[in-house]
Amino acid sequence: MTSSKNDEESTMGDERKATTGDSKRLTASNSSSSTEASGKKDIESGRILGPVVSPVAGAVKAVTETFLPKIQKVPWIHFFILSFLIAIPAVGYILLFTKMGYGLTTFYYLSRYYEKHAYALGGSLAGFAFLLYLLDIYYWNSKFGRTMRMLAVAIIVIGLAVLVCFISATHPYGPISIYVVLTPVWLVLVRRAFYRHISMRTFVPWLSGPLFLNSVLVLAAWIAWTWWDADNKWILANRLADAEESGCRPDLVNYPMCVNMDNTTDSDVCFTIENNQMPVWTPDCPRTCIKVWDTCYNQFIVWVGPFLVSLGLFFLCFFATFLRNGGTVQQEAVKFAKVWGFLLFTMWISASLAGAGAGLSTTLAALTLSSFVASAVLLAASFNAAEREEQIMTLWQKLLDNYGTYLDVAKGLVVVTCLPVAVVYLSVSFLVQCIRRMKLQCSRQTNDEEDGDDSIIGASLLTIEAKSLVKEFRSWNLATVYTYAIYWGAVFITFTVLAAKFTVLFLSWLIEETKTMDVGAVTGILLLVGVLMFLLPPVPGAPIYITLGIVIVPVGREAFGLVWCIVYAMGVSVLLKLFATFLQQKMIGGLLKNSVQIRQLVGVNTGLIRAMKLCLNERGLGIAKISILCGGPDWPTSVLCGIMDLPLIPVLVGTLPVAALVIPTVLAGSFTYMSSMLLEDGNPEFPWAGIAATISTAISAVVLFSFMLLAAYYVEQTMSTKANELNEMPFDEEVKIADDADIAINEAYQEVTQWKELPSFAQIFLLLSLACMITSCYMIQLFQDDSFAEYQLTYNIKDHLNGDWKNLVKPIGLVAILLFLGSIVFLLVFKTWANWKARRLLNKRTQHEKMSPAQAIEEISPSQSSNEASKTVDTMISIKNNHDEIEVTQEGVIEGQ
């Protein structure tokens, strides 16, 4: 108080222009007394512990602020009461559905005795919900109607929970999802029962502390439990024993040799496990039979269940902090997104190492989705209808402000994924409208004003809700949205078919063809292919390193041995990267730096590249320069170095740390190939290779993202700290002219592709392209096993595809690929016409700008009909002549006529 008061007096003295000497003495005296008092207080409280503790305290504070939510302070009595109430459903789930309780028995009985009733229950619930939707349950607003609506919703929720339990043997992530969704419902009931006097918006932040405490306690209990007894650890013997005990069905279709032929045991497989020991094998039982339960991950979900409960509570804890008073929601949301992504990535890696990565990926996706649904329940309970609408509009406006330029891209994704769903919705809307016209007591009453809408063909056949969605859809820039939708579909087909299927086919062919060659010849071929791929701007380096890791192993194993051939592949990869950097810098950037197209392709006038130029121009090899050389985009960075005439040797030396990325990426490829190598008896030659491939992939991903983040950090830092230098840096005028021309052609393209202005044939071509693409995507997604033959990296075309690589594609897959190609052809026809139309419009505008006003008026008016002339009269034409703008107004057009 004394210090602040005196500071205020000092400030006031300055404002009054008091004597300088008195003011200085007063300030010094106050500063001295304040420092002494602060020092005594720190010493007495024991906070001054020397320089050793300060870094530790700083690190703890940084970790706390980065990874932990900000807890709302609550009275202790309420804190413990809420913690106890939150623990009730958590303990119930752990007892019923995890190995810490009776989870194995629960899953077994559900799979054996109740799963057969799942179809009947699911069909009944679906029919009941559909009937309620047809009868407009949302509009039952009378007192009796609201009661019946609550009863119907309760029946559906309870029925869904029971259904999820019935199918938990085949979908073991169901119970944890139901637990996470129902937890906020339980908390809402708690508030209504015990805290009715507190508003929901105040109550939800109170939950942050109790939720976090329960999350930590559950996690600690699970960790202690796993180390308490050997039967609780995730080891092979326990995994196999728990698989059978939890109701997993063995995969005897792919492993027919594992069928139990001995009737003296109850096991379905040819080996037995007693007291969680290693399997006891029958004489004819191959060791590969331990894989019969690989497709079932019930036992893993039962074992890891408490950790999933802890994750769900942690998610809800973070969400509860978003609603606290004075909270910075955006910062907390960003922090939470980072922490949640880190946790999911870490858990996926851990599960992959444990042999359950495929199943856990689905589980984590279900857990994340259910957590967002649970958050929506809390959010809906915290605001009334008007407030929820206001919050949604505010959020939507923020999205438009920040990401409005990408909105059409997102709309394209919605179209390609949800268009079939939209067709179903419109069909159901027609049924609802028919029922509404019957004037039933329980249906929403319609009127002629709602039914009549001349802007929509057949509007009277749709509900008012469907018509509002159709209106919104028609307001979109449909040609652009459809184009992006086709692009999304092309990306999906590329990754699921071309990359996933044909890349494996090509690599297996390459391995087979090079098997008889020596290492030198194979290295030369791979170097040639790698250089050609590096010279393509969109191609990153990681696929090239993986290819080298895969192909070199089978060729160089006999010559060098397994270890040294992998080391050899690493060295070749690093040299390939350096040689490609040399070619990109000197042969492309250096020789073609006078080419406007090359400089424009690099983007020399963009803010990103201009900031990179400042970093690369720095003398020496600082961390910023190395980060950009290793973490920047391969082709533009190297070509930019050539355009800037940077010396080659320092650039190559600064690129050497990329070996930190090359080494784990090559290892990932080598281990991937080794994991598919089998011995003569069918057992894997390297059973650990799959785990090693996962570890290597994770490390390479971490290194890649680290390089990228460092590069982005230093570029952003340069843009913020050296803004003046960036502003003073001259732009490339030739590239600017080319960029302006591209902007003009793009604007003209947008103008000529307005949906209402498109001729019928152009609309038909674009719609055909979209329909073919959507059909192809759905065929690949729904019938993937019927579209392509099973083919692995160690297979060969002669033995597994009857000598013809085209046998990889089955008839359904062939139809899907043809539809994909047809979609591309239709899109190319449309874009060719649209680009021609845009250039024609741009040329016409350029000619008008070169005309005199009289010529422009003469060309406009005589050739137009009366309707066209009236439209032209209502416009204002600005023509630049000798840099003077002359406005031709309505009177000018009349005088010209």
N, C-alpha and C positions, 0 to 999 in steps of 0.2 A: 504494500500500500504506500509506504513512505517513498519508495523509489518511483512508482508511477506518478504519485502526486508531485514530487519534485521535478520529474521529467516534464509534467504538464506545465508546472510553473516556469520551467526553463523555456519551454516552447512559447508560452504566452509572453515571456520576457523578450524572446526574439521577435515576436510579432509586434510588440510595442517598441522594438528597437532600443531595448534597455542597454545599459552600459555593458560593453563586451567583456571587460575584465570580471565584473561581478557574475555575469552569466557563466563564464568559464569556470571560475572558482566554485560556484554552486554546483555545476554539473560534475566537476571532478570530485568534490566532496561526497556527493550522492553516489557516484559510481564506486568510490572507494568503500563507503559504508555498506553498499549493497553487496559488493564482492566479498567483503569480510563476513557479512551475515550469511551469504550463500555458502562460503567455504566452511564456516563452523557447522552449518546445518548438514552439509554433505558428510563431514567427518563424523558428526554425532550419529547420523543414521547409517553409517557404514557403507556409503555408496562409493566412496573413493577407494578403490581397491588396486589402483595402479594400472599400468598400460597393458598388463597381461589379460585382465578381465574384459577390458573395453572391446577388443575384437570379438570375443566370444559373445558378449552381450549384443553387439551389433549384428552378429550372424544370427543369433536366436531371434532378434527382433525382425530381421529381414525374412527369415523362414516363416515366422508367425504371420507377418503381414501378407506374405505371398500365398500361403497354403491354407490358412485357417480362416473361417468366417468370423465376422464381428458379432459377438454374442450380445443380445439385449439383456440388460440387467433386470433381474426379477427378484422379488422378496424370497428369502430362502425357503419359507414354508411352502410357497407355491412352486418353487423350483423342484423340491423333492416330491411334492404331490404329482406334478406333471411328469416328472421322470418315472415315477412308479406306474402311472396310467399308460405312458407310452411303452413301457416295458411289457405290458400284458400281452398285446398281440405279437410282439417280437418273441417272447418266451413261448407263446402258443405255437408259432410257426416253427421255431427251433425244435420243439418237442415232437411235433407231428411230421416234419418234412426234412429233417437233417439227421446226420449220423450221430450227432450229440444226443439225440432223443431216440425216437422210434421210426426214423425216416425210411430205413430199408424195409421194415415190415409194412409201413404204410404204402410205399410204392409197389411192393409185391402184391398186396391184396387189391389195390386199385387196378393193377394191370391184369390180374388173374380173374377177378370176379365182377368188376364194374366197368371195365373199358368197353365191353360188348354192348352196354346200354348207352354209350356216348352218342351214337348216330340218332337214336330215337329222341334222346333229350335235346340234342342240338337242333334237330328238325322241328321239334315242338316249340322251342324257344324262338327259332327263326320265324315260324309261322305266326306265333303269337305277337312278336314284335312287328311283323309286316302288317298284320291286321290292325294293330293299334296305330300304325303310321297311316294306313288308309283311312282310318276314322278320325284323323286329326287330333291325336291325344294332346298335342302341344297347346291346343286352343280350348281345352276343357277348363274354363275359368270359373265356373260356379263352385260353390262350396262342396257340393257332392262330387263335382267333376274333379276338383283338385285332390280330394281324398282318394278317388278311384285312380287318378294318375299316379299319386305317390305309391299306392298299393301295387299298381302294374309295374312301375319302375323297380320297386323292391323285389317283386317276383322275378323280373328279368335279371337283376344284379345277382340275386342269390342263385338263380338257375345257371348263370354264366360261371359263377364261382364253382358250383358243383360240377359243371361240364368240364371246366379246366382241370379239376381234380381227377375226373374220370379218364381224361386223356393224358395224364401226367407221365405215364409210362413211355409214351411216344413223343411227348412234348414236355420234358421235365422242367423247362423254364416257366411253365404256366403258374404253378403255385407261388413262386417268388413274385411274379408280376401281379398276381391277385393280392398278395400281401401288401405290396407297395401302393397299389391303387386304393385298397380299403383302409389303409392306415390314416389318411387324411379324413376319410368318412368317420372313422372312429374318433378322431380328434374334434371334428365338428360336433359329434354327439356329446363328447366330454365337455365341450364349452357350453352347450345348451343345458347340460345336467348340473354342472358345478360352477360355471362362470358366466351365467346369463347376464349379470350386471356389467360385464366387460364387452366392449365391442369386438367384433371378429378381427378388425384391422389392428387392434391393440393386442388381441390374444395371440395371433399368429406369430409376431416377433417374439413373444414370450417363449414360444416353443423352441427357438433356436438353441438355447443352452441345454434343456433336457434332451433334445434330439441328438445333439453332439455328444453329450455324456453317454447316452445309450449306445451310440455308434462306437465310441471308444471302448466301453465295457464289453460289448458283444465281440468286438475284434480281439480284445485282450483275452477274453474267455476262450475263444476259438483257438488262438495261438497256444495258450496254456494247455488246452485239451489235446491238441495235435502232438505236443511233446510229452504228454503224461504217460502214454502207453504206445507200444509199438503197433498195436492194432489200429491206432488212430492215424498213422502216417499214410501218406499217399505213395505206396510202393506197389510193385507188380503183384505180389501175392494178395494183398488187400484189395487191389483193383479188380482182379479176376474173381475173388470170392464175393465181393460186394456186387459185382455185375449180375451174377446169377441170383443172389439174394434179393436184389432190388427189382427183379422181374424183367431184366433185359433178355431179349430173345436172340440167340446166336445166329449169325449170318451163315447158314448152312447152304445157301445158294451159291455163293462164291467160294465156300470152303466145304464142299461135299465130303471130302476125305476126313472131316472132323466129326462126322455123325457117330454117336455112341452105339456100337453094335453089341455091347455087353448089357444084357438085361438085368444084371445083378445090381446095378446102380441106378439111381433116379436122375442122374445128370443127362442133359441133352447132348453133351459133347463127349469126346473120347478120353478126357482126362478129368481128374477129380482134385479138389482142393480141400484139405482138412486142416482145421485150426489155423487158417490163414497162413499156411506154409506154402512152399513152392509146389507147383502142380505135380501130381502123380500120373505118369503117362502110361498108356497101354502100349504094347509092342508095336502096333501098326499106326500109332498116332504121331503125325509129324509135328515138329515144334512150331510151325507157322500157325497152328491152331489157336495160339494165344491171341490172334487177331480177330477171332470170331465175334468179339464184342466191341471192336473198334468203332463201329457205327453207332453204338449206344453209349450215351454219356450220362445215364441216370446216376450211376455211382459217383461220378465226379460232382454233379450238382448237389447230390445229397451230402457229400463230404464238404464241399465249399459253401454250402448254404448259409452258415452263420456269417461268413464274410460278405455274401451278397446282401444279407440283412443289414450289415454295417454300412455297406455302400448306399443302400436305399435310404437309410436314416441320414447319412451324410448329405445326400442330394437334397432331401427335404429340409435339413438344417440350413443349407446355403440359401434355399429358396425363402425360408422364413426370414432371413436377414434382409431380403430385398424390400420387405414391407415395413421395416422399422422406420421410425421418424428420423428425419435428417440423414437418411442413408443415401449414399451415392450409388444408385442402382446400376448405372452403366459400368462403373469401375468394378463393383462386386460381381456383375454378370461376366465381365471379361475375365476376372480372376477365377471365377468358378469354372468357366469354359476351359481354361488352361488346366486347372487341377483335375477336372473330370476327364478330360482327354488324356492327361498323363496317367491317371489311375486305370482307365480302360486299356490303354496301350500296355502298361506294365502287367496288368492281369492277363491280357491276351498272350503276352510273351511267356509268362509263367505257366499258363495253361498249355501252351504249345510245347514247352519243355516237359510238361507232365503227360503229354500224349492226348490231350483233349482240346486242342485248339479249335478244330472245326466246329465242335458242338458249342464251345463257349462263345464263339463269335455270334451265333444266333442268340445265345442267352444274354450277352451284354447288350445286343441290339434291343431285345425284348425288355430288359431291365431299364435301359435308357428311355424307351418309349413309354413304359408304364410310369416311370418317374415323372415324365413331363405331363402325363395324364393326371397323376396325383397332384402335381403342382397346379394344374388347371382347376382341380377340385377346390384346393385351398384359395386360389385366386377368385373363383366364382363365389365362394362363400364369404370372401372379404369385401366384396363390392356389390352394390345393388345393380339392377339392370342398366340404369342410366349411366352409372359410374363405369361399369364394364364397357359400355359402348364408347364412352369418352376415352377410356384407357386404350381401347383398340384403335380408335381413330388417331390418338396421339402417337401410338407406336407405328401405325401405318404411315403417318406423315413423316416420322423420323426415318423410316425405311426409304420413303420416296426421296427425302432430302439427301440421304447418304448413298443410296444405291439405285437411284432412279434410272440411271443410264443402263443398268443391267436388268431392268424390269422385264423387258421383252424376252431376254434370255430365260428368265425364270418362267415366264408364261409359256414359252416353247416347251420347257420341261413338263409343265402341267399338261399341256396338250398331248404330248407323245405318251405320257403315262396314264392319263385319266380320261382320254377321249372315249374309250369303250365304257368306262364307268358313267360318263356323262350321258351316253346313249341310253343306258339302263335307267338312269335317273329320270330322263325325260319320258321314258315309257311308263315308269311308275307314276310320274306326275300326271300323265294322261288318265290313269286309273283313278287317282285321287280326285281329279277334276270331275270325272264322271259320277263318282259317289257324291261329291258336293252338290252336283246338280239335282240329285235326288232329294235334296232338302231334308236329310236325316237330322234328328235332334242332336246327335253327337258330332256331326261334321261342321266344318266352318261354312257359314253362309256366304254365298257369292252374290254379286250384283252385276248389272249390265256394264257399269263403268269399268269394273275390273276385267270383265271378259273382253271388252272391246279394245283392241289395240291394233290400229292399221299398220303400224311399223313392223309388226311381226306376223308372218303368214301362219295361219292356224293358231292365233293367239288364244282363241276361245277354248282350245283343246288342252291348254296348259294351266296349271295353277299360277296364282299371282307370284309365288315365290320363284317358280321356274322361269316365269317371264322376266322377272328382275335380273336373274342370272343371265338369261339370253341377251337382254339389253346390254348388260355389262360386257359380255363376250363380244357383241357386235361393235362396241366402242373401241375395241382393241385395234391396233394396226395389224390386221390379220395376215397380210402377205409376209411381213417381217416375222411375226410370231410363228407362222407355219414353217418359214424357212429355218428358224432356230430349232423348231421341233424336229425337222428332218436332220439337222446337224446333230442333235442329241441322239437320235436313233442311229445315225452313222457311227457316232462314237461308241455306242453300246455294241453294235455289231462288230466294230473293229476290235474291241477289247475281248469280247466273248467268243468270237469266231476266228478272225484273222490272227490276233495275237495269241489266244489260248490254244487254238487247234492247229492252225497251219504253221505257226512258229515251231511247235513241238514236232510236227511232221518234217519241216525243213531241217531242224537240228538233228533229228534221228537219221534222216537221209545223209546229211553232211558227215555224221559220225560213221555211218556205214561205208560211205564212199572213201573216206580218208583213213579208214582202219588199216589198210595195207600200205599206206604211204609212210614215208619217214617224217620225222618231226619238222625238219627244215621246210619241206614242201607244204605241209599243213600250216606252218607258221606263215609262210609267204601268202598262201591263200587267205588266211584270216586277216593278215595285215592289209591286203588289198581290199577285202570286203569292209574292214574296219575304217580305213581311210575314206572310202566312198561314203560310208554312213556318216562319218564325222563331218564331211564336207556338205551334208544336207543340213540347212539351218534348224529344222524342228527336232532333229534326232539328238537326244542326250547321250551321255557316255555310258551310263549304267548298263543298258542292254548289251552293249558291245563287250564290256568286261565279263558279264555273265556268260556270254557265248564263248569267250575264250576259256573261261573256267570249265565249261561243260565239254568242249571239244578236245582240249589238250589232254585231259585225263586219260581217255581210252587209247589215245595215240602214243603218248609219252610215257605211259606206265611201265612198259617193258624196257624202254631205253634208259630212263632216269630213275625209275622207282616212283611210288605214289607221291611221296612228300616233295621230291625235287621237281617233279613235273608240275605240281601246283605252284611251287616257287617260280619255276620257269614261266608259267602262265602269268603270274603277277608281274614279273619283269617285262615281258612282252607288252602287257597292258599299259604299264607306265611309259614305256618307250613309244607305244602307239599314240598315247595322249600327247606326249611332247612333240612327236613328228606331226600330228594333226594340228597342234598349236602353231608350229612353224609354217605349215602350208596355209592355214587360215590367216596368219598374220602377214606373211611375206607374199604369198602367191595371190591372195584375194584382197586383203586390206592394202598391202603395199602397192601392188601393180594396178589395182582397180580403184584406187582412192579417188581418181578423177571421175569415176562413174557416179552419176546422180542416183541411179537406181540402187547401187550398192550402199551408198551413204544413207539413202532413204530407208533401205531394208534394215540397216543397223539401227536407225532411229536417232541420228546424231542431234536432232533438235528437240528430242524429248527431255523432260526434266531428269529422268533416271539416267540416261546416257550422258547428259551434261555433267551431272554430279559424279558419275563414274570417271569422266575425263579429268575432273579436278583431282580425284583420288589417285588415278594412274599417273598423273603428271608430277606427283610428289617424288622427291629424290629418295633413293634408297629403296628398301623393301620393308615398309612398315606393315603392321597387322592389317590395316585397312586395305592396302594394295594387295596383299596376299589373299585376304578374304574375298575380294572381288575376282581375282584371277582364278581362285578355286571354287567359289560359290556362285559366281555370276553365270549367266547363260553361256554355254560353250562357244557357239559360233559368233554371236554378236561381240562378246568380250575380246576374243582373239582378233577378229577383223577390225575392231575399234583400235586395238593396239597398232595394227598395221597402218590404219588411216592416220594415226597420230605420230607415225614414224618413231615409235619407241624402240630402243635397242633390244635385240632379240634375246641375248644371254640373260639379262636380268628378268625378263618375262618368263623364260623357261625355268630359271631358278625359283622364281616366285610361284610357279605352277607345281613344283615338286611335292609340296604337302598334299596334293591330290592323291598321293599314294595311300593316305589314311582312308580314303574312300575306295580306291581300287582294290586294296588287299581284302577287306571283308566281302566286297562284291564278287570278286573272283572266287573266294572261298564258298560263297553262297551257291554259285554255279557248280563248282566241283562237288560239294557235298550233296547238292540236289541230284546230280548224276550218280554219285556213289550210293545214295539211299535206294536207288532203283536196281542196283546190281544184286543178282541172286546167285547162290551156290547151286551145285548140281541137284541137291536134295530139295530145292525150292526155298530154303531159308535165306534171309538177307545176309549178304557178305559183310555189310557194315551197318548193323542195326542202330548204331548211334548217329549215323549220318543225317537222318531226318532232323534230329534235335540240333545237331551242329549247323545244319542249313538254316534253321529258324533263328539260332543265335546270330549267325553271320548276317542274315537279312536284317535283323533288328539293329545290329551295330552299324551296318551300312546306311540304314535309314536315319539313325541318329546322327551319324557323321554328315550325311548329305544335308539334313535339315539344319545342322549346326553351321555348316558352311554358308548355307543360304541365309540363315538368320543373321550371321555375322556380316555378310555382304549387305543385306538390307539395312542393318543397324548403322553401318558406317556410311552408306549412301544417304540414309535419312538424316544422320548427324551432319553430314556435309551440306545437305540442302537447308538445314536449319541454322547452322553456325556460319556458313559461308554464302548466305543469301545475296550479299552485295556482289561478291565475285561472280556468282552465277548470273546475276542481272547484267553485269558489265560484260560478260562473255558474249561475243558476237554470234549471231545465228548464221547458219549456212543458208545463204540467200537462195541458191539454186534448189536446195532441198525444200526450203520454205515455199518456193513457187510450186514445186511438185506436190507438196502437202496440201497447199491451197487448191490445186487442181483436183486432187483426190477428194477433198472436202466438198468441192462444188459438184463433182460427179456423184458423190454419195447423196448429197441433198437432192439432186435431180432424180436419182434412183428412188429415193423415198417418195418423191412427189409422183412419179409415174407408176409406182406400185401401190398407191392407195387402193384399197380393195374395191371401193365403189367405182373407181375410175378404170379398173382393169377390164379389158374385153373378155368375153366369155371363154375363148379358147385358152387365154392365159390362166384364168381361174381354174379351168378344168385340168390343165397340166400340173399346176401346183397342188391341187386337191388329189390328183392321181399319185403324185410323188409322195404326199403325206400318207395316203391310204396304204400304199405299198410298203412304206417304211414301218408304219405302226403294225401292220399285219406280219411283216418279217420279224420284228422285235418280239411280238407275242408268241409267234411260232417257236422261235429259238428259246425263249424263256420257259414256255410251258411244256415243250416237247424236246428238251435238249438231248435226253438219252435216246430218243427215236430219230434225232436229226444227224447224229454223228456216231461213228463207231468208236469203241474204247481204244485209245492209243496212248502209249507211254513213251518216254524218252529212250528207253532201252529196247523198244520194239524195232522191227525192221519191216519195210514195205513188202518184201517177198513173202515172209512167213505170216504176217499178221494182217495184211491187206491183199493177199493173193496176187502180189506182184503189181498191183495197180493202185497208185496213190489216190485215185478218184474214189476208190471204195471207202475212203474215210467218211465221205458224205453220203448219208442215206437219202431216200427220196424226199422225205419231209424237209431235211436240211437243204437239199438242192432247190426245192421250191422257195424256201426262205431266202436263199442266196440270190436266186433269180429275181425275186421281188425286190430285194435290196438293190441289185444292179438296175432294175427298172426304175426304182425311185430316184437313183442318181441320174439316170438319163433324163427323166422327166424334169428334174430340178435344173439340170444343165440347159435344157431347152428353154425353160422359163427364164433363167438368169441371163441367157444369151439374148433373148428378146428384150428383157428389161434393161440390160446394159446398152443395147442398141438404141432403145427408146430414150434412155437418159442422155446418151451422147448427142442424139438428134435434138433433144430439147435444149441442151447446153449450147450446141452450135447455133441454134436459132436465136437464143438469147444473146449470144456474142455478136451475131449479125445485127440484131436490133440496137445494141449499144453503139455500133459503128455508124448507124444511120443518123441523118439529120432529123430534127423534129418533124419537118414537113414530110419527109419520106416515110417516117414511122406512121404519121397520121394517114397518109395516102394509102399505105399498105393495110392499115387496120380497118378503115371504114368501108371502102367500096366493096370489098370482098365478103363482108359479113351480112348475114340475114338480119332482119329487124330485131329478132330476139337477141342474137349475138351482139349486135350493135348497142342495144340497150344495156347489156351487161358490161360492154366495154366502156360505155359512157359513165357508168357508175364507178369505174376504176380510176386510179391515178397512176400515170406512167411516168417514171423518173428516167430521164435519158441524160447521160453525161456526154457533153460535147465540148472538147477543148477544156476539160476539167471543170466546166461550169455546169451545174445541175439545172436543167430546164424542166419544169413541171407542166405537163400537158393535162389541163383540167377539163372538166365537162365542157366549158365554153370553147376551149381550143379544139376539141373534137368536132363541135358543131360548126365552127368557123371553117375547119378543113373540109367538111362536107359541102 
